[in-house]
Structure formats: structure tokens, C-alpha cells
Amino acid sequence: MKQCIILAQKGEGKTSPNPLVGCIVLDRNGVIVSCGYHEKYGEFHAEANALKKLKGNEAVGGTLIVNLEPCSHHGKTPPCADLIIEKKLKTLVVAMKDPNPLVSGDGIERCRKAGINVIEDVLTEEASKLNEIFIKNMTKKACYVALKTATTLDGKIATKTGDSKWITGAKARKEVQNIRNRYDAILTTSSTVIKDNPSMTCRLKNGKNPIRIVLDRQLRTDFNSKIYNSTGAKIYIVIDKNLSPQKVSTIPNNIEIVKCPVENGKFDLPFLFEKLFQIKIMSVLIESGGELNGQAVSLGLVDKIYQFVAPKILADKSGINAFEGRNISKIADALEFKIGQIKMFDTDILITLYKNKH
């Protein structure tokens, strides 16, 4: 099952809105005879990719291991459960049930009724983490929201002059490219575009350039900025829904418009993320400044935080904080997150945190 999960990760950035799935087939003697993974949305699923490589009756009486329940419905491809039955496998090992209501136990039940021995809940926690985006999409009917920031030890993302290059080292910045590749879209603000002129692309070999979303209430950004350069990915600009038609008409044709309510000078983020899900953006990575970061976490909208921390201290009260906007007097009022993982990248640390459901 661990090998299935590793196989599944090869599809990162290519399968959305489908899940990441890997599959391994053993013959009746327990020897691996085939492997496969879901390589791209709209193409064959992991089970089909593994089973179509088999020769003759290699799978008869064997075992199929997969990190997500085989589908049982006709989508862009035929049901994988039917293919498993057709190949006369003896045993099916599954990490977790499919959270998609169209499947949700039906694929497993179909295989059981055909006489296949089904073993469930193998490395379920690891499998759930792998497909956390898909699970939220299916169970909450909502966009998965992650946030990435890089800070000094005292929580600063920039000096008082706005200088932020570079807080972290080269290896940490390379890992950011891997993170970007996992999400449908990157979201930032007009302030970040004006200050840093970022491209917000994914520079991995064979990586996917995510959709870029710029929050720009009053159209302050220059449309010659790097973020608006076409790379084959869609570009959205989020504007005040009451912005004058004359200003709206200045937006270039290659940029799609999302109109959003504004309250007290800030976008209605719950409305925005609901709208993004409606237009089939399944996951968003926020890469921005302290104001948007603070607003998003304060509203409980952020599912996951990638917090890079460099062994540097500004010791300057005027430095820019990673999270801004709240005015509290008690530690008991702090927003709590759970630490999921800690990794080192040279001298920098990446702490991955999850929203505390309690």
C-alpha cells in the first residue's frame, strides 16, 4: 500500500478534479506482476492502467492493492470494479472508501458480491492525507484552501521597507515549486503584485502552471505585470462587484473576471471561495501578505498551512508579520492549528499545519 501511495503521487498536478490513485497487482503467488497510477484527468484510472498491462491470466487468483476504492460508475472511463471482477482476481485490498457519493462503498460491495475477498482500511490515514483535497471537495462540496508563507524566527515576512528576498534558501524555494504543482490555483493580492511583481508559475520540469487569481478591488495592478503573462493557464482577477463598467472594460480579454462583494474594504472571502468551487477550481494556494493571510485564517477558511521558517531574527517591531488583522489580549484567543509534519531544507524548516477541528 505504501508503494501504491508513492505511485499515486506521480499524478500530482494532473488528475484534478479526480483523486490521486496508485495500484499494484500481485499474482496468486504474491509476486508483483503489474503497477499503474491515474496519470491524467479524463484518462484511464489506476486499476485499468495496471490491469491492461497484464498478459493472459496473470491476474487470475491474484490480489489487487489500491489506495482508494475502485469506482463503480460510468464517468469518463468504465467502472474499475467491473474490470477487477472480469480479471478474476481473488483478493482486493483497499486503503479507504471513496468519499464520492456516486461510489461510497458500492465498488467494494460489487466486488464482494462477485466473490472477491475484500480487505479494507489499510494505511487509511496516509491515504486520506494523500487525497485531502478530493475528500473535502466530495464531503463538503467546497474548495480546499492552503496557505504558504516564509518567515524569520520572529514571524516576519519582510522588513519595514518590504524587503523579503530571500528569507529562505534555495532548497526551500525549490520545495515551493512542488507545493504549487499540487494545487489548481494560486491566489494573491494586488499589493503583492505591485510590491514584488511575482510570476506565480510552477517551474518544475513537467510541472503544471496553476491558475492565477489576483484580488484587485479597484484595478490597481499593471496588466503588464508578470502574473498576467500567458503561460497556458487561466488568469482570474477578482474585483469589487460594484466597480464601474468603465473600469471593468479596461481588463484585457485574456483575463477572466470574478465579481465579489466587499465589506469594510475587504473581499467577502467565503463568497469568493464558494464561487471558485462553482467554476471548478477544486483547490487554492494562498501566497500573499499578512492582511489576506490573517483574514483567511481568522475566518476559518484555511485547511492547511505551509510555514517555512528560516533561522533568522529581525528583532524589528516594524517588520511585516505573516498574519495581521486581529486585536486580541489573551493567549487563549489564539487560533490553534495541528502540526502535521516537520521537514528540513538545509537550514530552513517547513512546518505543515492543519486546521484544528476542535
Stockholm file with secondary structure:
# STOCKHOLM 1.0

chainA/1-358         MKQCIILAQKGEGKTSPNPLVGCIVLDRNGVIVSCGYHEKYGEFHAEANALKKLKGNEAVGGTLIVNLEPCSHHGKTPPCADLIIEKKLKTLVVAMKDPNPLVSGDGIERCRKAGINVIEDVLTEEASKLNEIFIKNMTKKACYVALKTATTLDGKIATKTGDSKWITGAKARKEVQNIRNRYDAILTTSSTVIKDNPSMTCRLKNGKNPIRIVLDRQLRTDFNSKIYNSTGAKIYIVIDKNLSPQKVSTIPNNIEIVKCPVENGKFDLPFLFEKLFQIKIMSVLIESGGELNGQAVSLGLVDKIYQFVAPKILADKSGINAFEGRNISKIADALEFKIGQIKMFDTDILITLYKNKH
#=GR chainA/1-358 SS CHHHHHHHGGGTTTSTTSCCCEEEEECTTSCEEEEEECCSTTSCCHHHHHHTTCCTTTTTTCEEEESSCCCCSCSSSCCHHHHHHHTTCSEEEESSCCCSTTTTTHHHHHHHHTTCEEECCSSHHHHHHHTHHHHHHHHHCSCEEEEEEEECTTSEEECTTCCCTTSSCHHHHHHHHHHHTTSSEEEEEHHHHHHHCCCCCCCSTTCCCCEEEEECTTCCSCTTSGGGSCSSSCEEEEEETTCCHHHHTTSCTTEEEEEECEETTEECHHHHHHHHHHTTCCEEEECCCHHHHHHHHHTTCCSEEEEEECSCCCCCTTSEESSCCCCCCCGGGSCCEEEEEEEEETTEEEEEEEECCC
#=GC SS_cons         CHHHHHHHGGGTTTSTTSCCCEEEEECTTSCEEEEEECCSTTSCCHHHHHHTTCCTTTTTTCEEEESSCCCCSCSSSCCHHHHHHHTTCSEEEESSCCCSTTTTTHHHHHHHHTTCEEECCSSHHHHHHHTHHHHHHHHHCSCEEEEEEEECTTSEEECTTCCCTTSSCHHHHHHHHHHHTTSSEEEEEHHHHHHHCCCCCCCSTTCCCCEEEEECTTCCSCTTSGGGSCSSSCEEEEEETTCCHHHHTTSCTTEEEEEECEETTEECHHHHHHHHHHTTCCEEEECCCHHHHHHHHHTTCCSEEEEEECSCCCCCTTSEESSCCCCCCCGGGSCCEEEEEEEEETTEEEEEEEECCC
//
